[in-house]
Amino acid sequence: MKIFDYNHSQKILANYGTILSYDNYLYNSSKMVVVGLSGGVDSSVSALLLRLQGYKVIGIYMKNWHTCNPQDYSDVVKIANILDIPYYSINLSDDYKTKVFDSFLSDLNMGFTPNPDILCNTHIKFDIFLKYAKILGADYLATGHYAKIISIDGKNYLAQPKDKNKDQTYFLSGIDLKVLDSILFPLSNLTKVQVRKIARDFNLPVFNKKDSMGICFISNDNYRSFIADYISASKGNFIDLDGNVLGQHDGLPFYTIGQKRGLRLNYANQFIKKYTGSALVVYSKNIINNTITLVPSDYSGLSINSLSFRDKIGTFNGTCFVRTSNLGDLKMANVSGDTLCFDSPQRKVAPGQYVVFYDGNGKVLGNAIVTD
């Protein structure tokens, strides 16, 4: 079946609640969309849907790091050829280093646990990449993110998609609302299962391709080995709340709050023996003394009722829902200034991570960086 077999395509997509309209097809035919093609199933199906909706589609593979998976670009070429759309590659690695990676390293050296994916979406994909798409004459930039754009009183907002299990609004929460007029999220009303089925139904070779995971620039999945090439970390002591030395750590940047794996402790240590039967986890990091405090995993101090933050996006205060990690449950809280109080105790959050604010209908209100 050819991609432009419109009638057959209508029947297939109707099975997934997606209705193709010939009138919309004609209306969209004058519009150009640049799709960020990654070589994965999500961006591929996004391009497919836009193509079937009548848009003039251009696929662009965005290279943000000096190394990349050659299979990904090979898949981009395959998909673009199947969809009969032009495709290009753009190298944004210099911008990525300046606006994302350097900030990532700086935060690590300050003892924080940064989130480079949020910075990438805010400063690269939906800023620099969008501007590049506009230079090409595109009306819209589209990506394979699971997110939705809603309009309220003539203003666009970011909101949760249909598939709450794949919701990526946490990572997109820093996007400037002003650019949403130029953004399309074709997967907003589809589930991941449906997306893979659509890819299979249209014979896209990536229908069962494994999703990419982890930080985008760490291709070998060895976080510690990777960052060791870019930072200078000094060994120091693991201590307990009483100051007893429990062992030696490899450097503050290699650990995060709540971590219990990879500590490599010697349980013959006389001070560790009293914690027998309890897993020890990272409670805090002291950049001045170069120490990491460990506590038992059931320590009450790992639960918090409030947290402070900085660099809040959004001017709201009051009751809202918050998320402190991607796909974490939405928790009710009250925001006042640079502090939020949870309705119920929550697990301690690593400084440098983001808290994202939502209203009761899934609309993103903004985000902020946790400071304690």
HELIX and SHEET records of a PDB file:
HELIX    1   1 TYR A    6  ALA A   14  1                                   9    
HELIX    2   2 TYR A   22  ASN A   28  1                                   7    
HELIX    3   3 VAL A   41  LEU A   52  1                                  12    
HELIX    4   4 PRO A   70  LEU A   83  1                                  14    
HELIX    5   5 SER A   93  TYR A   96  1                                   4    
HELIX    6   6 LYS A   97  PHE A  101  3                                   5    
HELIX    7   7 ASP A  102  ASN A  109  1                                   8    
HELIX    8   8 PRO A  116  CYS A  120  1                                   5    
HELIX    9   9 ASN A  121  ILE A  128  3                                   8    
HELIX   10  10 PHE A  129  ILE A  135  1                                   7    
HELIX   11  11 THR A  169  LEU A  172  1                                   4    
HELIX   12  12 LEU A  177  SER A  182  5                                   6    
HELIX   13  13 LYS A  192  ASP A  201  1                                  10    
HELIX   14  14 TYR A  223  ALA A  228  1                                   6    
HELIX   15  15 LEU A  252  PHE A  254  5                                   3    
HELIX   16  16 LYS A  273  TYR A  275  5                                   3    
HELIX   17  17 SER A  300  LEU A  302  5                                   3    
SHEET    1   A 5 TYR A  87  ASN A  91  0                                        
SHEET    2   A 5 LYS A  56  LYS A  63  1                                        
SHEET    3   A 5 MET A  32  GLY A  36  1                                        
SHEET    4   A 5 TYR A 140  ALA A 142  1                                        
SHEET    5   A 5 ILE A 183  LEU A 184  1                                        
SHEET    1   B 2 LYS A 148  ILE A 152  0                                        
SHEET    2   B 2 LYS A 155  ALA A 159 -1                                        
SHEET    1   C 4 VAL A 245  HIS A 249  0                                        
SHEET    2   C 4 GLY A 236  ILE A 239 -1                                        
SHEET    3   C 4 THR A 291  PRO A 296  1                                        
SHEET    4   C 4 LEU A 280  ASN A 286 -1                                        
SHEET    1   D 7 SER A 303  ARG A 310  0                                        
SHEET    2   D 7 THR A 339  ARG A 347 -1                                        
SHEET    3   D 7 LYS A 331  SER A 336 -1                                        
SHEET    4   D 7 GLY A 318  ARG A 323 -1                                        
SHEET    5   D 7 TYR A 354  TYR A 358 -1                                        
SHEET    6   D 7 VAL A 364  VAL A 370 -1                                        
SHEET    7   D 7 SER A 303  ARG A 310 -1                                        
END                                                                             
